[in-house]
Amino acid sequence: MTTLDTNFPELSAEQSEKLKSFAYHLVDWNDKINLISRKDVDNVLDHHITHSLGIGKLFSFRDETRILDVGTGGGLPGIPLAIYFPRCRFHLIDATAKKIMAVNDIIEKLELKNVTAEQVRLENHHEAYEFIVSRAVTRLGKFTAWLNPETISKNHRHDFRNGIMYLKGGEVSEEIRETSFRSSVYHLSEFFPQDFFKTKKVIHLYR
């Protein structure tokens, strides 16, 4: 049993297999283009997939929730979350064409029907989503400045407010103050015992 299965015992056998298959394809593509740090290749399940699924530990999304993954890189956190929430709809964007090419190939190989990917910058993307997810693309103030007014839907269907779920490590208070959003900060060390998660957080930004 892997740490992924230990941390997420609720995963079905199919979900677990797809997540591990994603890890394989991510590493395979990483040999061709830089998607993740080379030093993380041996820890892809913990450092990338479990980390991405930290959002799923904290928030449960209703069926048909529309979620945008910004700066997805190799499909993180969007693809693991799409496997974890198969009845939600994910759109993954990145400014780099080669990364989207890799992501689309992985989506096809995993036969994920609830995921699409597009090469576009956030500031040029004008569709509405209930939630935006991202992994430390830039400082929070800069990230929120890229948002168009309509990007976060005002149709609230959850017990928690529509907004941004941002995965980031270290001290975040100063960055949060750079935004105009309200916030809640969650520590992933409360859920995952591995040392990697000691400083890792999920920041929920909302109006």
Residue pairs with C-beta under 8 A, 6 or more apart in sequence:
2 20
2 45
3 45
3 46
3 50
3 194
4 11
4 16
4 19
4 20
4 45
4 46
4 49
4 50
5 11
5 16
7 50
7 53
7 191
7 192
8 16
8 50
8 53
8 56
8 84
11 19
11 84
15 83
15 84
15 86
18 83
18 110
18 112
19 45
19 49
19 80
19 83
20 45
21 109
21 110
22 49
22 75
22 79
22 80
22 83
22 106
22 110
23 44
23 45
23 48
23 49
25 105
25 106
25 109
25 110
26 35
26 36
26 44
26 48
26 74
26 75
26 106
27 41
27 44
29 35
29 74
29 102
29 105
29 106
30 36
30 38
30 41
30 74
32 102
33 98
33 99
33 102
35 73
35 74
35 99
35 102
36 44
36 47
36 48
36 73
36 74
36 76
40 47
40 48
43 196
46 194
46 196
47 196
48 76
48 80
49 76
49 80
50 192
50 194
51 76
51 77
51 135
51 167
51 188
51 196
51 197
51 200
52 76
52 77
52 78
52 79
52 80
52 81
52 135
52 167
53 77
53 80
53 81
53 84
54 167
54 188
54 191
54 192
54 197
54 200
54 202
55 77
55 81
55 133
55 165
55 167
55 202
56 81
56 84
56 85
57 188
57 191
58 165
58 186
58 202
58 204
59 131
59 158
59 160
59 165
59 204
61 67
61 85
61 88
61 130
61 131
61 158
62 88
62 157
62 158
63 87
63 88
64 87
64 88
64 89
65 85
65 88
65 89
65 130
65 131
65 157
65 158
66 88
66 89
66 91
66 128
66 129
66 130
66 131
66 153
67 78
67 81
67 85
67 88
67 89
67 90
67 91
67 129
67 130
67 131
67 132
67 133
68 90
68 91
68 92
68 93
68 125
68 127
68 129
68 131
68 132
68 133
68 151
69 75
69 76
69 77
69 78
69 81
69 90
69 91
69 92
69 93
69 132
69 133
69 134
70 93
70 122
70 132
70 133
70 134
70 137
70 143
70 146
71 93
71 94
71 95
71 122
71 134
71 135
71 137
71 138
72 78
72 92
72 93
72 94
72 99
72 100
72 103
72 117
73 94
73 99
73 135
74 99
74 102
74 103
74 106
75 92
75 102
75 103
75 106
75 107
75 117
76 135
77 133
77 134
77 135
77 167
78 90
78 92
78 115
78 133
79 90
79 92
79 103
79 106
79 107
79 110
79 112
79 115
81 88
81 90
81 133
82 88
82 90
82 112
82 114
82 115
83 110
83 112
86 114
87 114
88 114
89 114
90 114
90 115
90 116
91 115
91 116
91 117
91 118
91 127
91 129
92 100
92 103
92 115
92 116
92 117
92 118
93 100
93 117
93 118
93 119
93 120
93 121
93 122
93 125
94 100
94 103
94 117
94 119
95 119
95 120
95 121
96 119
97 119
100 117
100 118
100 119
103 117
104 117
107 115
107 116
107 117
118 125
121 146
122 143
122 146
122 147
122 151
123 146
123 147
123 148
125 148
125 151
126 148
126 150
126 151
127 150
127 151
128 150
128 151
128 152
128 153
129 151
129 152
129 153
130 152
130 153
130 155
130 156
130 157
130 158
130 162
131 152
131 162
131 163
131 164
131 165
132 147
132 151
132 152
132 163
132 164
132 165
133 164
133 165
133 166
133 167
134 143
134 164
134 165
134 166
134 167
135 166
135 167
135 168
136 166
136 167
136 168
136 169
137 143
139 175
139 178
140 166
140 168
140 172
140 175
140 176
140 178
140 179
140 203
140 205
141 175
141 178
141 179
142 178
143 164
143 166
144 164
144 179
144 180
144 181
144 205
152 162
152 163
152 164
152 207
153 162
154 162
155 162
156 162
160 204
160 206
161 182
161 204
161 206
161 207
162 206
162 207
163 181
163 204
163 205
163 206
163 207
164 181
164 203
164 204
164 205
164 206
165 202
165 203
165 204
166 202
166 203
166 204
166 205
167 200
167 201
167 202
167 203
168 175
168 200
168 201
168 203
169 199
169 200
169 201
170 199
172 185
172 201
172 203
176 183
176 185
176 203
176 205
179 205
181 205
181 206
181 207
182 205
182 206
182 207
183 203
183 204
183 205
183 206
184 203
184 204
184 206
185 201
185 202
185 203
185 204
186 201
186 202
186 203
186 204
187 200
187 201
188 197
188 200
188 201
188 202
189 197
189 198
189 199
189 200
191 197
